[in-house]
Amino acid sequence: MNDIEECPACGRDDFKNEYGIGVHLVRYCEETTESQEELGRDLISGENHPMKGHEMSEEAKRKIGEASSGREMPEEAKRKISESLTGHEVSEETRRKISKSLQGENNPWYGVTGEDHPMYGVSFEMDEESRQRLSESLKETYEEDPTKHSMYGRTGEDHPLYGYDWSDEQLQRLSDALKGRVPGRSKPRQVIKTRNIVRNGWEAAIDLILYDAGIDYTYEDRYFELGDRTYTPGFVTENVVIEVKGMVWEDDETKATKFMDRYDYTYLVVGSELPCDVHLQWDEREKLPAVIDSQCNC
């Protein structure tokens, strides 16, 4: 192989050696082809690896361990690192390259198990306060954008709980956990402008969109008979029923189908996909007033 002095994909040439070019090709360069990635892997493996043949003595390992033990990064250093990374987004292509470069035998801890593994004995159990902080953070994230939830739009056989047979003990625990809660309102909130108490942040956003557009509507004020049950949709205008969906359960599809079979309303769903007359993705929610106007029979 001829000596390589620059990245063959992007032309960058400020590397100290071929190993640096290899790391760049495999993990960071966004213009590489598969063959160039393969070249990068060759440049960082085997005889080209700077640690090839080097065996660290036990004394050296001990000194490194002692030097690192209990050492904390200065706040100033943390601040500089934080500022340097602010606003920086790693592209999906770069993430894919990094992930691929660390898979299988390329992972430095490949085949290392038991007490030899650096994470041996480390507990990942979180205390109650940490769990609460994580839970609140995720709730805020999913309320702002439900499409980020791993279960968004998964219904029927695609849902991991499809066909799951709940035991009597599980059902009792679930019942006990839900006692005293308003059905469907795990985090109810009042929208100041409209004075409506809605189920979550998604409904709060739709409530404001309808209100600001001057649309005449009601919130959870109408009941529809579906034979063996009643259905209370979120928002209802003169001839449009609006359902806001993040998580979708198997029963939701049945309910939507029965409603459309029995009533002449336009059934409009915002968020996850359900059987409906009109569907808007969550990031299309601002189009809602125009869609409602287009369905007006006046």
C-alpha positions in Angstrom: 0.0 0.0 0.0 1.3 3.4 -0.9 1.8 6.0 1.8 -1.4 8.0 2.4 -0.9 11.7 3.4 -4.5 12.9 3.2 -8.1 11.7 3.6 -9.0 10.2 0.2 -12.6 11.2 0.7 -12.6 14.8 1.8 -8.9 15.8 1.2 -8.2 16.8 4.8 -4.4 16.6 5.3 -3.6 17.8 8.8 -3.1 14.3 10.3 0.1 13.2 12.1 0.1 9.8 10.5 -1.9 7.2 8.7 -3.5 6.0 11.9 -5.1 9.4 12.3 -6.4 9.3 8.7 -7.9 5.8 9.4 -9.7 7.0 12.5 -11.1 9.9 10.6 -12.3 7.7 7.7 -14.0 5.2 10.0 -15.6 7.5 12.5 -15.9 11.1 11.4 -15.6 11.7 7.7 -19.0 12.2 6.2 -17.9 11.7 2.5 -16.5 8.2 2.7 -17.6 5.3 0.5 -17.7 1.7 1.9 -14.4 0.9 0.3 -12.8 4.0 1.9 -14.2 2.9 5.3 -12.6 -0.5 4.7 -9.3 1.3 4.0 -9.7 3.2 7.2 -10.1 0.0 9.2 -7.0 -1.3 7.6 -5.1 1.8 8.6 -6.0 1.5 12.3 -5.5 -2.3 12.7 -2.8 -4.8 12.7 0.8 -3.6 12.2 -0.5 0.0 11.8 -1.9 0.3 15.3 0.4 2.3 17.5 0.0 -0.2 20.4 0.7 -3.3 18.3 3.1 -5.5 20.2 3.1 -3.2 23.2 2.4 -5.0 26.5 1.9 -2.7 29.5 3.6 -3.9 32.7 1.6 -4.4 35.9 3.6 -1.6 37.5 2.6 0.8 34.7 -1.1 -0.2 35.0 -0.9 0.3 38.8 0.6 3.8 38.4 -2.1 4.8 35.8 -4.8 3.5 38.2 -3.4 5.4 41.2 -3.0 8.6 39.1 -6.6 8.5 38.0 -8.1 7.4 41.2 -10.3 10.1 42.8 -9.1 12.7 40.3 -11.8 15.1 39.2 -11.8 17.4 36.2 -11.6 21.1 37.2 -14.8 23.1 36.8 -13.0 25.4 34.3 -12.1 22.4 32.1 -15.7 21.2 32.3 -17.0 24.6 31.3 -14.7 24.9 28.3 -15.6 21.4 27.1 -19.3 22.2 27.5 -19.0 25.5 25.6 -17.0 23.9 22.8 -19.8 21.3 22.3 -22.8 23.7 22.7 -24.9 23.6 19.5 -22.8 20.8 18.0 -24.9 18.0 16.6 -23.4 14.7 15.4 -25.0 13.7 12.1 -26.8 10.4 11.8 -24.1 9.3 9.3 -21.3 10.0 11.8 -23.3 8.2 14.5 -23.6 5.2 12.2 -19.9 5.2 11.5 -18.9 5.3 15.2 -21.4 2.6 16.0 -20.1 0.4 13.2 -16.5 1.0 14.1 -17.1 -0.3 17.7 -19.0 -3.5 16.8 -17.8 -7.0 17.3 -14.1 -7.6 17.4 -13.5 -3.8 16.8 -14.8 -3.1 20.3 -11.8 -2.8 22.7 -13.7 -4.9 25.3 -14.7 -7.6 22.9 -14.4 -11.0 24.7 -13.6 -9.4 28.0 -15.9 -10.8 30.7 -16.2 -11.2 34.5 -13.8 -9.5 36.8 -11.6 -8.5 33.8 -14.3 -6.2 32.5 -14.0 -2.6 33.8 -17.7 -2.5 34.5 -17.7 -5.7 36.6 -19.6 -5.1 39.8 -20.8 -1.7 38.8 -24.5 -1.2 39.7 -26.8 0.8 37.4 -29.5 1.0 40.0 -30.8 4.6 40.4 -32.0 6.1 43.6 -35.6 7.3 43.8 -34.7 11.0 43.2 -32.7 10.2 40.0 -35.6 8.1 38.7 -38.0 10.9 39.3 -35.8 13.4 37.5 -35.4 11.1 34.6 -39.1 10.4 34.5 -40.0 14.1 34.5 -37.4 14.8 31.8 -38.8 12.1 29.5 -42.4 13.2 30.1 -41.6 16.8 29.1 -39.7 15.5 26.0 -42.6 13.3 24.8 -45.2 16.0 25.5 -43.3 18.5 23.3 -42.9 15.9 20.5 -44.7 12.6 20.9 -43.0 11.2 17.8 -39.8 10.8 19.8 -41.4 8.1 21.9 -40.3 4.6 20.9 -43.9 3.4 21.0 -45.2 6.2 18.8 -47.6 4.9 16.2 -47.1 1.2 17.0 -50.5 -0.5 17.0 -52.0 -4.0 16.5 -49.4 -6.8 16.0 -46.6 -4.2 15.9 -47.3 -3.4 19.6 -45.1 -5.4 22.0 -48.1 -6.0 24.3 -50.3 -7.3 21.4 -51.9 -10.5 22.6 -50.3 -10.3 26.0 -52.3 -12.2 28.7 -52.2 -10.1 31.9 -52.3 -12.2 35.1 -54.8 -11.4 37.9 -52.0 -10.2 40.1 -50.7 -7.8 37.4 -54.2 -6.4 36.8 -54.7 -5.9 40.6 -51.4 -4.0 40.8 -52.3 -1.9 37.9 -55.7 -1.2 39.4 -54.2 -0.2 42.8 -51.7 2.1 41.0 -54.4 3.9 39.2 -56.7 4.5 42.1 -57.6 8.1 42.7 -56.4 9.2 39.2 -58.6 10.9 36.6 -58.8 8.4 33.7 -56.3 9.3 31.0 -55.0 12.3 32.8 -51.6 11.3 34.2 -50.4 14.9 34.1 -53.5 17.1 33.7 -53.0 20.8 33.2 -55.2 23.9 32.8 -54.8 26.0 29.7 -54.9 29.5 31.0 -56.4 31.0 27.8 -59.2 28.5 27.4 -59.6 27.5 31.1 -59.9 23.9 29.8 -58.3 21.2 32.0 -56.7 18.9 29.4 -55.0 15.5 29.7 -51.5 16.4 28.7 -49.2 18.8 26.8 -50.2 17.5 23.4 -53.9 18.4 24.0 -52.9 21.7 25.5 -51.1 22.6 22.2 -54.1 21.6 20.1 -56.4 23.5 22.5 -54.4 26.7 22.0 -54.3 26.2 18.2 -58.1 25.9 18.0 -58.7 28.8 20.4 -56.3 31.2 18.6 -57.8 30.3 15.2 -61.3 31.4 16.5 -62.8 28.0 15.9 -66.0 27.1 17.8 -65.3 23.9 19.6 -65.9 22.0 22.9 -63.5 19.9 24.9 -64.6 16.5 26.3 -68.2 17.8 26.3 -69.8 15.2 24.0 -70.6 11.6 24.5 -71.1 9.1 21.6 -72.7 5.7 22.0 -70.7 2.9 20.4 -73.0 0.0 21.3 -71.2 -1.6 24.2 -69.5 1.6 25.4 -69.5 5.4 25.2 -66.8 7.4 23.6 -65.7 10.9 24.7 -63.4 12.5 22.1 -61.1 15.3 23.0 -62.3 18.1 20.7 -65.5 18.5 18.8 -66.5 21.2 16.3 -69.8 21.4 14.4 -68.9 18.5 12.1 -65.4 17.4 13.0 -64.2 15.2 15.8 -60.5 15.7 16.7 -58.5 13.0 18.5 -55.0 13.7 19.7 -53.0 10.5 19.9 -49.5 9.8 21.2 -49.5 6.3 22.5 -51.9 4.0 20.6 -53.5 1.0 22.2 -55.2 -1.9 20.4 -58.6 -0.8 21.6 -58.2 2.6 20.1 -58.4 1.3 16.5 -61.7 -0.5 17.3 -63.1 2.6 18.9 -62.2 4.8 15.9 -63.7 2.3 13.4 -67.0 2.0 15.4 -67.3 5.8 15.6 -66.9 6.3 11.9 -69.4 3.5 11.1 -72.0 5.2 13.3 -71.6 8.9 12.9 -71.3 11.4 10.1 -68.6 13.5 11.7 -65.3 13.9 10.0 -62.9 11.9 12.2 -59.6 13.8 12.3 -56.5 12.4 14.1 -53.5 14.4 15.1 -50.3 12.4 16.0 -50.1 8.6 15.8 -52.0 6.9 13.0 -55.5 5.5 13.6 -58.3 4.6 11.2 -59.7 8.1 10.4 -61.0 10.4 7.6 -58.1 12.9 7.9 -54.7 12.4 9.5 -52.1 15.0 10.5 -48.7 14.2 11.7 -47.7 16.0 15.0 -45.4 18.3 13.1 -48.3 19.3 10.8 -50.6 20.3 13.7 -50.5 24.0 12.7 -52.5 23.1 9.6 -55.4 22.0 11.8 -57.6 25.2 11.4 -57.3 25.1 7.6 -58.2 21.4 7.5 -61.2 22.0 9.7 -62.3 24.9 7.5 -62.1 22.6 4.4 -64.4 20.1 6.1 -67.1 22.8 6.9 -70.5 22.0 5.4 -71.6 25.6 5.6 
